[in-house]
């Protein structure tokens, strides 16, 4: 998890076979009101969206292709810096496998 400047503020290392969304409960447990959560499609789960909404924050996560109910998603708040940060984080996601 990073702040608005792309600096890491929380890290949770999980086993390589564990889905990334499992760590979401711990990482997203103390959001601030009005905070926007940017994530990739892997985090498109109703329970993650509900957890974020319960904390008066907003989950701006693109829907998976198999989602039946439409959801609200906007590319507008996702600045170029945010997207490049997500790409960089995706490239280092295997840190646990190399540790």
Phi, psi and omega per residue, in radians:
X1 nan 2.400 -3.122
X2 -2.153 2.891 3.050
X3 -1.566 -3.034 -3.090
X4 -1.154 -0.259 3.103
X5 -1.689 0.043 3.134
X6 1.464 0.184 3.127
X7 -1.559 2.374 -3.115
X8 -1.141 2.394 3.091
X9 -2.131 -0.397 3.105
X10 -2.534 2.562 3.108
X11 -2.486 2.374 3.076
X12 -2.328 2.023 -3.135
X13 -1.674 2.186 -3.113
X14 -2.084 2.845 3.067
X15 -1.047 2.657 -3.076
X16 -1.037 -0.513 -3.114
X17 -1.482 -0.075 -3.116
X18 -1.463 2.360 3.103
X19 -1.156 2.505 -3.102
X20 -1.017 -0.589 -3.070
X21 -1.151 -0.330 3.141
X22 -1.076 -0.644 -3.135
X23 -1.319 -0.212 -3.078
X24 -1.052 -0.651 -3.113
X25 -1.037 -0.747 3.137
X26 -1.314 -0.748 -3.066
X27 -1.231 -0.560 -3.084
X28 -1.764 0.350 -3.063
X29 -1.306 -0.324 -3.089
X30 -2.382 1.071 3.109
X31 -1.375 2.711 3.086
X32 -1.625 2.677 3.109
X33 -1.015 2.293 3.109
X34 1.475 -0.059 -3.137
X35 -1.195 2.548 3.118
X36 -1.888 2.261 3.109
X37 -1.773 2.065 3.062
X38 -1.798 2.305 3.131
X39 -2.677 2.940 3.094
X40 -1.569 -3.132 -3.051
X41 -1.039 -0.418 -3.133
X42 -1.067 -0.411 -3.112
X43 -1.687 0.202 3.106
X44 -1.393 1.479 3.094
X45 -2.349 2.471 -3.112
X46 -1.033 -0.659 -3.100
X47 -1.203 -0.562 3.086
X48 -1.223 -0.781 3.119
X49 -1.071 -0.707 3.130
X50 -1.156 -0.707 3.127
X51 -1.076 -0.739 3.129
X52 -1.176 -0.785 -3.132
X53 -1.120 -0.623 3.114
X54 -1.095 -0.387 3.130
X55 -1.732 0.265 -3.136
X56 1.029 0.613 3.045
X57 -1.977 3.101 -3.072
X58 -2.205 2.236 3.112
X59 -1.658 1.902 3.088
X60 -1.772 1.415 -3.057
X61 -2.125 2.226 3.125
X62 -1.127 2.547 -3.115
X63 -1.312 2.569 2.996
X64 -1.205 2.745 -3.104
X65 -1.175 -0.374 -3.132
X66 -1.663 0.145 3.121
X67 -1.201 2.235 -3.114
X68 -1.505 -0.682 -3.138
X69 -1.606 2.284 3.126
X70 -1.172 2.593 3.115
X71 -2.262 2.891 3.120
X72 -1.529 2.174 3.085
X73 -2.518 2.411 -3.139
X74 -2.389 2.331 3.047
X75 -1.384 -0.258 -3.040
X76 -0.981 -0.890 -3.124
X77 -1.266 -0.230 -3.135
X78 -1.460 1.602 3.124
X79 -1.188 2.858 3.114
X80 -0.996 -0.655 3.141
X81 -1.123 -0.669 3.135
X82 -1.118 -0.746 -3.121
X83 -1.195 -0.683 3.118
X84 -1.174 -0.586 3.083
X85 -1.128 -0.772 3.106
X86 -1.035 -0.684 3.115
X87 -1.145 -0.720 3.119
X88 -1.137 -0.735 3.115
X89 -1.125 -0.652 3.124
X90 -1.082 -0.646 -3.118
X91 -1.224 -0.432 -3.117
X92 -1.869 0.251 -3.084
X93 -1.145 -0.279 -3.093
X94 -1.627 0.408 -3.105
X95 -1.027 -0.604 -3.121
X96 -1.173 -0.539 -3.122
X97 -1.256 -0.462 -3.087
X98 -1.692 -0.148 -3.083
X99 -1.377 nan nan
